[in-house]
Protein backbone atom coordinates (compact mmCIF):
# COMPACT_ATOMS: atom_id res chain seq x y z
CA UNK A 1 0.00 0.00 0.00
CA UNK A 2 1.26 3.46 -0.79
CA UNK A 3 1.64 6.21 1.78
CA UNK A 4 -0.28 9.43 1.36
CA UNK A 5 -3.82 10.56 0.78
CA UNK A 6 -6.04 9.27 -2.00
CA UNK A 7 -9.22 11.25 -2.77
CA UNK A 8 -12.34 10.77 -4.82
CA UNK A 9 -14.37 13.87 -5.62
CA UNK A 10 -17.88 13.86 -7.03
CA UNK A 11 -18.93 16.49 -9.60
CA UNK A 12 -22.37 17.71 -8.44
CA UNK A 13 -25.10 17.35 -11.04
CA UNK A 14 -23.33 14.50 -12.82
CA UNK A 15 -22.18 10.91 -12.42
CA UNK A 16 -18.53 11.93 -12.84
CA UNK A 17 -15.94 11.12 -10.19
CA UNK A 18 -12.37 12.38 -10.11
CA UNK A 19 -9.71 10.31 -8.39
CA UNK A 20 -6.75 12.29 -7.09
CA UNK A 21 -3.61 10.35 -6.24
CA UNK A 22 -1.21 11.46 -3.52
CA UNK A 23 1.31 12.17 -6.31
CA UNK A 24 -1.06 14.74 -7.85
CA UNK A 25 -2.21 12.66 -10.83
CA UNK A 26 -5.94 12.79 -11.62
CA UNK A 27 -8.35 10.52 -13.46
CA UNK A 28 -12.06 11.11 -14.16
CA UNK A 29 -14.65 8.39 -14.78
CA UNK A 30 -18.24 7.44 -13.90
CA UNK A 31 -17.40 4.01 -12.46
CA UNK A 32 -16.22 4.05 -8.81
CA UNK A 33 -14.43 0.72 -9.27
CA UNK A 34 -12.44 2.17 -12.18
CA UNK A 35 -11.41 5.17 -10.05
CA UNK A 36 -10.23 3.02 -7.13
CA UNK A 37 -8.42 0.54 -9.39
CA UNK A 38 -6.59 3.46 -10.97
CA UNK A 39 -5.75 5.07 -7.61
CA UNK A 40 -4.43 1.86 -6.09
CA UNK A 41 -2.23 1.21 -9.15
CA UNK A 42 0.23 3.97 -8.11
CA UNK A 43 2.90 4.40 -9.38
CA UNK A 44 1.81 2.38 -12.39
CA UNK A 45 -1.22 4.43 -13.45
CA UNK A 46 -2.36 3.26 -16.87
CA UNK A 47 -0.77 5.36 -19.61
CA UNK A 48 -2.98 8.08 -21.02
CA UNK A 49 -5.44 7.98 -18.14
CA UNK A 50 -3.87 10.62 -15.95
CA UNK A 51 -2.41 14.06 -15.77
CA UNK A 52 0.71 14.56 -13.67
CA UNK A 53 2.59 11.78 -11.90
mmCIF file as gemmi writes it, N, C-alpha and C atoms, coordinates in Angstrom:
data_model
loop_
_atom_site.group_PDB
_atom_site.id
_atom_site.type_symbol
_atom_site.label_atom_id
_atom_site.label_alt_id
_atom_site.label_comp_id
_atom_site.label_asym_id
_atom_site.label_entity_id
_atom_site.label_seq_id
_atom_site.pdbx_PDB_ins_code
_atom_site.Cartn_x
_atom_site.Cartn_y
_atom_site.Cartn_z
_atom_site.occupancy
_atom_site.B_iso_or_equiv
_atom_site.pdbx_formal_charge
_atom_site.auth_seq_id
_atom_site.auth_asym_id
_atom_site.pdbx_PDB_model_num
ATOM 1 N N . UNK Axp A 1 ? 0.847 -1.176 0 1 0 ? 1 A 1
ATOM 2 C CA . UNK Axp A 1 ? 0 0 0 1 0 ? 1 A 1
ATOM 3 C C . UNK Axp A 1 ? 0.89 1.236 0 1 0 ? 1 A 1
ATOM 4 N N . UNK Axp A 2 ? 0.488 2.237 -0.71 1 0 ? 2 A 1
ATOM 5 C CA . UNK Axp A 2 ? 1.256 3.461 -0.79 1 0 ? 2 A 1
ATOM 6 C C . UNK Axp A 2 ? 0.924 4.381 0.369 1 0 ? 2 A 1
ATOM 7 N N . UNK Axp A 3 ? 1.888 5.213 0.733 1 0 ? 3 A 1
ATOM 8 C CA . UNK Axp A 3 ? 1.644 6.207 1.779 1 0 ? 3 A 1
ATOM 9 C C . UNK Axp A 3 ? 1.047 7.452 1.136 1 0 ? 3 A 1
ATOM 10 N N . UNK Axp A 4 ? 0.296 8.204 1.889 1 0 ? 4 A 1
ATOM 11 C CA . UNK Axp A 4 ? -0.279 9.434 1.358 1 0 ? 4 A 1
ATOM 12 C C . UNK Axp A 4 ? -1.78 9.348 1.257 1 0 ? 4 A 1
ATOM 13 N N . UNK Axp A 5 ? -2.363 10.443 0.845 1 0 ? 5 A 1
ATOM 14 C CA . UNK Axp A 5 ? -3.815 10.559 0.783 1 0 ? 5 A 1
ATOM 15 C C . UNK Axp A 5 ? -4.325 10.327 -0.632 1 0 ? 5 A 1
ATOM 16 N N . UNK Axp A 6 ? -5.336 9.496 -0.747 1 0 ? 6 A 1
ATOM 17 C CA . UNK Axp A 6 ? -6.044 9.266 -2.004 1 0 ? 6 A 1
ATOM 18 C C . UNK Axp A 6 ? -7.427 9.875 -1.842 1 0 ? 6 A 1
ATOM 19 N N . UNK Axp A 7 ? -7.899 10.592 -2.865 1 0 ? 7 A 1
ATOM 20 C CA . UNK Axp A 7 ? -9.215 11.248 -2.766 1 0 ? 7 A 1
ATOM 21 C C . UNK Axp A 7 ? -10.064 10.908 -3.976 1 0 ? 7 A 1
ATOM 22 N N . UNK Axp A 8 ? -11.361 10.878 -3.747 1 0 ? 8 A 1
ATOM 23 C CA . UNK Axp A 8 ? -12.339 10.766 -4.824 1 0 ? 8 A 1
ATOM 24 C C . UNK Axp A 8 ? -13.314 11.918 -4.638 1 0 ? 8 A 1
ATOM 25 N N . UNK Axp A 9 ? -13.448 12.74 -5.666 1 0 ? 9 A 1
ATOM 26 C CA . UNK Axp A 9 ? -14.366 13.874 -5.619 1 0 ? 9 A 1
ATOM 27 C C . UNK Axp A 9 ? -15.489 13.657 -6.617 1 0 ? 9 A 1
ATOM 28 N N . UNK Axp A 10 ? -16.697 13.97 -6.193 1 0 ? 10 A 1
ATOM 29 C CA . UNK Axp A 10 ? -17.884 13.861 -7.035 1 0 ? 10 A 1
ATOM 30 C C . UNK Axp A 10 ? -18.169 15.217 -7.643 1 0 ? 10 A 1
ATOM 31 N N . UNK Axp A 11 ? -18.534 15.252 -8.916 1 0 ? 11 A 1
ATOM 32 C CA . UNK Axp A 11 ? -18.926 16.486 -9.598 1 0 ? 11 A 1
ATOM 33 C C . UNK Axp A 11 ? -20.445 16.62 -9.477 1 0 ? 11 A 1
ATOM 34 N N . UNK Axp A 12 ? -20.938 17.558 -8.645 1 0 ? 12 A 1
ATOM 35 C CA . UNK Axp A 12 ? -22.374 17.713 -8.445 1 0 ? 12 A 1
ATOM 36 C C . UNK Axp A 12 ? -23.128 17.893 -9.761 1 0 ? 12 A 1
ATOM 37 N N . UNK Axp A 13 ? -24.276 17.265 -9.846 1 0 ? 13 A 1
ATOM 38 C CA . UNK Axp A 13 ? -25.102 17.35 -11.044 1 0 ? 13 A 1
ATOM 39 C C . UNK Axp A 13 ? -24.704 16.381 -12.131 1 0 ? 13 A 1
ATOM 40 N N . UNK Axp A 14 ? -23.777 15.472 -11.818 1 0 ? 14 A 1
ATOM 41 C CA . UNK Axp A 14 ? -23.335 14.498 -12.824 1 0 ? 14 A 1
ATOM 42 C C . UNK Axp A 14 ? -23.01 13.178 -12.138 1 0 ? 14 A 1
ATOM 43 N N . UNK Axp A 15 ? -22.635 12.199 -12.938 1 0 ? 15 A 1
ATOM 44 C CA . UNK Axp A 15 ? -22.185 10.911 -12.416 1 0 ? 15 A 1
ATOM 45 C C . UNK Axp A 15 ? -20.658 10.822 -12.436 1 0 ? 15 A 1
ATOM 46 N N . UNK Axp A 16 ? -19.982 11.921 -12.684 1 0 ? 16 A 1
ATOM 47 C CA . UNK Axp A 16 ? -18.528 11.934 -12.839 1 0 ? 16 A 1
ATOM 48 C C . UNK Axp A 16 ? -17.822 11.982 -11.487 1 0 ? 16 A 1
ATOM 49 N N . UNK Axp A 17 ? -16.803 11.152 -11.356 1 0 ? 17 A 1
ATOM 50 C CA . UNK Axp A 17 ? -15.943 11.121 -10.185 1 0 ? 17 A 1
ATOM 51 C C . UNK Axp A 17 ? -14.519 11.415 -10.64 1 0 ? 17 A 1
ATOM 52 N N . UNK Axp A 18 ? -13.773 12.12 -9.816 1 0 ? 18 A 1
ATOM 53 C CA . UNK Axp A 18 ? -12.372 12.384 -10.108 1 0 ? 18 A 1
ATOM 54 C C . UNK Axp A 18 ? -11.541 11.799 -8.988 1 0 ? 18 A 1
ATOM 55 N N . UNK Axp A 19 ? -10.65 10.884 -9.35 1 0 ? 19 A 1
ATOM 56 C CA . UNK Axp A 19 ? -9.707 10.314 -8.393 1 0 ? 19 A 1
ATOM 57 C C . UNK Axp A 19 ? -8.453 11.155 -8.409 1 0 ? 19 A 1
ATOM 58 N N . UNK Axp A 20 ? -7.958 11.493 -7.22 1 0 ? 20 A 1
ATOM 59 C CA . UNK Axp A 20 ? -6.751 12.294 -7.094 1 0 ? 20 A 1
ATOM 60 C C . UNK Axp A 20 ? -5.754 11.506 -6.254 1 0 ? 20 A 1
ATOM 61 N N . UNK Axp A 21 ? -4.653 11.141 -6.882 1 0 ? 21 A 1
ATOM 62 C CA . UNK Axp A 21 ? -3.609 10.351 -6.243 1 0 ? 21 A 1
ATOM 63 C C . UNK Axp A 21 ? -2.752 11.255 -5.364 1 0 ? 21 A 1
ATOM 64 N N . UNK Axp A 22 ? -2.085 10.675 -4.39 1 0 ? 22 A 1
ATOM 65 C CA . UNK Axp A 22 ? -1.206 11.458 -3.52 1 0 ? 22 A 1
ATOM 66 C C . UNK Axp A 22 ? -0.056 12.093 -4.29 1 0 ? 22 A 1
ATOM 67 N N . UNK Axp A 23 ? 0.242 11.602 -5.496 1 0 ? 23 A 1
ATOM 68 C CA . UNK Axp A 23 ? 1.314 12.171 -6.314 1 0 ? 23 A 1
ATOM 69 C C . UNK Axp A 23 ? 0.822 13.359 -7.149 1 0 ? 23 A 1
ATOM 70 N N . UNK Axp A 24 ? -0.498 13.615 -7.109 1 0 ? 24 A 1
ATOM 71 C CA . UNK Axp A 24 ? -1.057 14.744 -7.847 1 0 ? 24 A 1
ATOM 72 C C . UNK Axp A 24 ? -1.728 14.35 -9.154 1 0 ? 24 A 1
ATOM 73 N N . UNK Axp A 25 ? -1.564 13.118 -9.601 1 0 ? 25 A 1
ATOM 74 C CA . UNK Axp A 25 ? -2.211 12.662 -10.832 1 0 ? 25 A 1
ATOM 75 C C . UNK Axp A 25 ? -3.718 12.582 -10.623 1 0 ? 25 A 1
ATOM 76 N N . UNK Axp A 26 ? -4.486 12.825 -11.689 1 0 ? 26 A 1
ATOM 77 C CA . UNK Axp A 26 ? -5.944 12.79 -11.617 1 0 ? 26 A 1
ATOM 78 C C . UNK Axp A 26 ? -6.509 11.946 -12.743 1 0 ? 26 A 1
ATOM 79 N N . UNK Axp A 27 ? -7.643 11.321 -12.461 1 0 ? 27 A 1
ATOM 80 C CA . UNK Axp A 27 ? -8.352 10.516 -13.456 1 0 ? 27 A 1
ATOM 81 C C . UNK Axp A 27 ? -9.845 10.691 -13.212 1 0 ? 27 A 1
ATOM 82 N N . UNK Axp A 28 ? -10.614 10.91 -14.268 1 0 ? 28 A 1
ATOM 83 C CA . UNK Axp A 28 ? -12.058 11.112 -14.156 1 0 ? 28 A 1
ATOM 84 C C . UNK Axp A 28 ? -12.794 9.984 -14.862 1 0 ? 28 A 1
ATOM 85 N N . UNK Axp A 29 ? -13.834 9.467 -14.209 1 0 ? 29 A 1
ATOM 86 C CA . UNK Axp A 29 ? -14.655 8.393 -14.776 1 0 ? 29 A 1
ATOM 87 C C . UNK Axp A 29 ? -15.993 8.379 -14.047 1 0 ? 29 A 1
ATOM 88 N N . UNK Axp A 30 ? -16.933 7.593 -14.549 1 0 ? 30 A 1
ATOM 89 C CA . UNK Axp A 30 ? -18.239 7.443 -13.903 1 0 ? 30 A 1
ATOM 90 C C . UNK Axp A 30 ? -18.305 6.203 -13.017 1 0 ? 30 A 1
ATOM 91 N N . UNK Axp A 31 ? -17.388 5.268 -13.2 1 0 ? 31 A 1
ATOM 92 C CA . UNK Axp A 31 ? -17.402 4.007 -12.464 1 0 ? 31 A 1
ATOM 93 C C . UNK Axp A 31 ? -16.488 4.085 -11.235 1 0 ? 31 A 1
ATOM 94 N N . UNK Axp A 32 ? -17.049 3.985 -10.014 1 0 ? 32 A 1
ATOM 95 C CA . UNK Axp A 32 ? -16.223 4.055 -8.807 1 0 ? 32 A 1
ATOM 96 C C . UNK Axp A 32 ? -15.136 2.982 -8.766 1 0 ? 32 A 1
ATOM 97 N N . UNK Axp A 33 ? -15.433 1.781 -9.261 1 0 ? 33 A 1
ATOM 98 C CA . UNK Axp A 33 ? -14.427 0.718 -9.265 1 0 ? 33 A 1
ATOM 99 C C . UNK Axp A 33 ? -13.248 1.089 -10.159 1 0 ? 33 A 1
ATOM 100 N N . UNK Axp A 34 ? -13.513 1.733 -11.285 1 0 ? 34 A 1
ATOM 101 C CA . UNK Axp A 34 ? -12.443 2.175 -12.182 1 0 ? 34 A 1
ATOM 102 C C . UNK Axp A 34 ? -11.555 3.201 -11.485 1 0 ? 34 A 1
ATOM 103 N N . UNK Axp A 35 ? -12.172 4.139 -10.772 1 0 ? 35 A 1
ATOM 104 C CA . UNK Axp A 35 ? -11.411 5.169 -10.052 1 0 ? 35 A 1
ATOM 105 C C . UNK Axp A 35 ? -10.504 4.529 -9.013 1 0 ? 35 A 1
ATOM 106 N N . UNK Axp A 36 ? -11.043 3.623 -8.185 1 0 ? 36 A 1
ATOM 107 C CA . UNK Axp A 36 ? -10.233 3.017 -7.129 1 0 ? 36 A 1
ATOM 108 C C . UNK Axp A 36 ? -9.157 2.093 -7.688 1 0 ? 36 A 1
ATOM 109 N N . UNK Axp A 37 ? -9.446 1.378 -8.756 1 0 ? 37 A 1
ATOM 110 C CA . UNK Axp A 37 ? -8.421 0.541 -9.393 1 0 ? 37 A 1
ATOM 111 C C . UNK Axp A 37 ? -7.273 1.408 -9.87 1 0 ? 37 A 1
ATOM 112 N N . UNK Axp A 38 ? -7.609 2.538 -10.475 1 0 ? 38 A 1
ATOM 113 C CA . UNK Axp A 38 ? -6.593 3.46 -10.967 1 0 ? 38 A 1
ATOM 114 C C . UNK Axp A 38 ? -5.776 4.034 -9.807 1 0 ? 38 A 1
ATOM 115 N N . UNK Axp A 39 ? -6.451 4.491 -8.753 1 0 ? 39 A 1
ATOM 116 C CA . UNK Axp A 39 ? -5.747 5.07 -7.612 1 0 ? 39 A 1
ATOM 117 C C . UNK Axp A 39 ? -4.797 4.072 -6.956 1 0 ? 39 A 1
ATOM 118 N N . UNK Axp A 40 ? -5.241 2.858 -6.77 1 0 ? 40 A 1
ATOM 119 C CA . UNK Axp A 40 ? -4.433 1.857 -6.085 1 0 ? 40 A 1
ATOM 120 C C . UNK Axp A 40 ? -3.31 1.307 -6.956 1 0 ? 40 A 1
ATOM 121 N N . UNK Axp A 41 ? -3.286 1.661 -8.236 1 0 ? 41 A 1
ATOM 122 C CA . UNK Axp A 41 ? -2.232 1.207 -9.145 1 0 ? 41 A 1
ATOM 123 C C . UNK Axp A 41 ? -0.966 2.058 -9.055 1 0 ? 41 A 1
ATOM 124 N N . UNK Axp A 42 ? -0.956 3.096 -8.224 1 0 ? 42 A 1
ATOM 125 C CA . UNK Axp A 42 ? 0.229 3.971 -8.114 1 0 ? 42 A 1
ATOM 126 C C . UNK Axp A 42 ? 1.456 3.148 -7.773 1 0 ? 42 A 1
ATOM 127 N N . UNK Axp A 43 ? 2.585 3.347 -8.407 1 0 ? 43 A 1
ATOM 128 C CA . UNK Axp A 43 ? 2.898 4.403 -9.378 1 0 ? 43 A 1
ATOM 129 C C . UNK Axp A 43 ? 2.652 3.997 -10.816 1 0 ? 43 A 1
ATOM 130 N N . UNK Axp A 44 ? 2.008 2.889 -11.033 1 0 ? 44 A 1
ATOM 131 C CA . UNK Axp A 44 ? 1.807 2.376 -12.393 1 0 ? 44 A 1
ATOM 132 C C . UNK Axp A 44 ? 0.438 2.73 -12.955 1 0 ? 44 A 1
ATOM 133 N N . UNK Axp A 45 ? 0.045 4.011 -12.854 1 0 ? 45 A 1
ATOM 134 C CA . UNK Axp A 45 ? -1.222 4.432 -13.446 1 0 ? 45 A 1
ATOM 135 C C . UNK Axp A 45 ? -1.19 4.107 -14.928 1 0 ? 45 A 1
ATOM 136 N N . UNK Axp A 46 ? -2.3 3.614 -15.446 1 0 ? 46 A 1
ATOM 137 C CA . UNK Axp A 46 ? -2.364 3.262 -16.87 1 0 ? 46 A 1
ATOM 138 C C . UNK Axp A 46 ? -2.026 4.482 -17.745 1 0 ? 46 A 1
ATOM 139 N N . UNK Axp A 47 ? -1.2 4.278 -18.719 1 0 ? 47 A 1
ATOM 140 C CA . UNK Axp A 47 ? -0.772 5.363 -19.608 1 0 ? 47 A 1
ATOM 141 C C . UNK Axp A 47 ? -1.962 6.021 -20.271 1 0 ? 47 A 1
ATOM 142 N N . UNK Axp A 48 ? -1.932 7.332 -20.342 1 0 ? 48 A 1
ATOM 143 C CA . UNK Axp A 48 ? -2.983 8.076 -21.017 1 0 ? 48 A 1
ATOM 144 C C . UNK Axp A 48 ? -4.22 8.321 -20.182 1 0 ? 48 A 1
ATOM 145 N N . UNK Axp A 49 ? -4.248 7.805 -18.965 1 0 ? 49 A 1
ATOM 146 C CA . UNK Axp A 49 ? -5.441 7.978 -18.137 1 0 ? 49 A 1
ATOM 147 C C . UNK Axp A 49 ? -5.223 8.965 -17.001 1 0 ? 49 A 1
ATOM 148 N N . UNK Axp A 50 ? -4.107 9.691 -17.042 1 0 ? 50 A 1
ATOM 149 C CA . UNK Axp A 50 ? -3.869 10.621 -15.95 1 0 ? 50 A 1
ATOM 150 C C . UNK Axp A 50 ? -3.124 11.85 -16.413 1 0 ? 50 A 1
ATOM 151 N N . UNK Axp A 51 ? -3.183 12.847 -15.574 1 0 ? 51 A 1
ATOM 152 C CA . UNK Axp A 51 ? -2.411 14.057 -15.769 1 0 ? 51 A 1
ATOM 153 C C . UNK Axp A 51 ? -1.49 14.153 -14.559 1 0 ? 51 A 1
ATOM 154 N N . UNK Axp A 52 ? -0.25 14.483 -14.773 1 0 ? 52 A 1
ATOM 155 C CA . UNK Axp A 52 ? 0.705 14.562 -13.668 1 0 ? 52 A 1
ATOM 156 C C . UNK Axp A 52 ? 1.396 13.232 -13.478 1 0 ? 52 A 1
ATOM 157 N N . UNK Axp A 53 ? 1.909 12.992 -12.292 1 0 ? 53 A 1
ATOM 158 C CA . UNK Axp A 53 ? 2.593 11.776 -11.897 1 0 ? 53 A 1
ATOM 159 C C . UNK Axp A 53 ? 3.844 11.579 -12.683 1 0 ? 53 A 1
